[in-house]
Amino acid sequence: MFQLDFYGTLVAASLVLLLGRGLVMRVGFLRAYNIPEPVAGGLVVALVLLALRGLEVEVRFDTSLQTPLMLAFFATIGLSADFASLKKGGRVVGVFLMAVTGLLLVQNAMGIGLAKALGLDPLMGLLTGSITLAGGHGTGAAWGTVFSEKFGLASASELAMASATFGLVLGGLIGGPVARLLIKRVQSPGCLETEKPRVPKGFEQPNKERSITPFSFIETLALIAVSLLAGTLLNGQLHDTAFELPTFVCVLFVGVVLRNGLSALGLYQVFEREVSVLGNVSLSLFLAIALMSLKLWDLASLALPIFIILAAQTLVMALFAIFVTFRLMGGHYDAAVLAAGHCGFGLGATPTAIANMQAVTQRYGPSQIAFLVVPMVGAFFIDIINVIVIKLYLALPFFAAA
């Protein structure tokens, strides 16, 4: 077994990003279907490591940097959101929230229905529904413990981790093809916003060159650090209370308060170009570490019935994005980008959603409303709604009798 330390893991993550960029530039299929660069490079490395494991060679990474990178990314999302933009996206956020809630209900109904049809415990169906797909690894780990301790479901945590991993991989793979299919139906981009021309912002075109200075870079780095510290402290205060939220939501909230508070007091204006640079770097490295350290053998160990449920969930996600999300959001270019983002966090996580949308806008053009709406819904509202939906399903008779 080879154990890479912090520095070795950072080098490996950087090489994964360079590999992914080279693959997307040279492989027409990846470019045509808008596969994000970290996903392309990370999956290739994960497959190589799977093959090495078959030869009894295992490589492990130091993932201690993964969480800080994720939190830094959400801090930059908060620092990029001003109240004027939040007000502007209000109606669209509400409509998109309806689509997201509808998917949560469908995912759980599909999981429970297929589990019962395949002779499995309905709890397994719920665990392969919105808990691990829309909820991700963190939500899956929390509910897996509950299902093991309260309901006596064996190997619930292992199933949750494997299901969340499956969703993370597929969420990054289907978003681009779905958007490509939908964009073929669109005459021109930019139907949700009236101002013309639209200037792409930082998260829409991550490869765009931006002028920065060392001092302004340090200022933005300080804002991110304050967001991380204050968000972590806030999360600690809310722990085990009725208002408990994931740490990344607290960090994002602090970022929003910092940006708008400093601006309202006339003390400081956030430089979006530095925020976008640091945010995109954090996002890319986070995804690279997450994907290259995937234990694909956990997916291979899934029992066939569970694999059938998860494959069906992936198909449902794609169809839902095409026939519900896209149409509900207006059936135009921005709606196609939103559908790609929905695939990302509907199966995986918000960073996957952002990577999906970046791959699309990098090729077809900006969609500012999508980059406003998806982080807000995917990083904040979805966790709250998902808990409510899960508890509603657990109140069903066959769960209450367990």
Summary of the structure (lengths in Angstrom):
residues: 402
radius of gyration: 20.5
end to end distance: 42.5
largest distance: 62.7
contacts: 1488
relative contact order: 0.18
helix: 75%
strand: 1%
